[in-house]
């Protein structure tokens, strides 16, 4: 079933309220003459329901939940609603430990939560940049002094794409791992560089990110991470560009140590 499109340029009359819901998860926005009001009602339960967009007649239905205010000289009649990949790397775990012999390559598929973003045309800074579900914090590194703060919760990593549950608030990233080393490569965790990945939607409004390719080689100059624009599995489809990466790279290939990518 094709998910209904709920993003893009969204019109607001003065005083109008619109709300995006997934089960009990709610993000509501109201336009006033000189400010936008944003309600962010989170929940610990990750629903698999479709994302619904509707109007509200009154803010009374939002109860006592606090809201944030975003002031402008004058608000636009439109707000650009989009999505972004996470603002930190995300640690994904395969269902079980993977062992890749020398000379072999595998493809893994990782599902990660998306961020809901709203901007006015005349302002690059968003009034809202919120995850549909906020993953828990995690540290990825060889010690407490070496590594980076990541997200870890609500991730999946599968060898078979058919086993990966597709959800309307998540994106799928294909991860190619090439073991060009003369020793087996064991993988228990993958550090997915989400801020460096662009986002797309296919004809069924399923979200995909750019593909990443990780090469393990005894020669450090031949090891590292490459970002392939567009998910290769979807290259024959008509993909809509949803957003570019949070952090753009001047070169699509950059070297990071294998220990900073795989564990």
BELQUI-V456892 format. One record per helix or strand. SS is the DSSP state (~ for helix, > for strand). FROM is the first residue (numbers start at 1). LEN is the number of residues. Records with the same first field share a line. If there is no record, write none. Layout:
SS = FROM-LEN, FROM-LEN
This chain:
> = 8-4, 17-6, 25-7, 35-7, 52-5, 67-5, 78-7, 90-3, 94-1, 98-3, 105-9, 115-5, 128-4, 137-4, 148-4, 156-3, 170-10, 185-3, 190-3, 199-3, 207-3, 211-6, 224-5, 240-4, 253-2, 262-1
~ = 59-4, 161-3, 194-3, 220-3, 232-3, 258-3
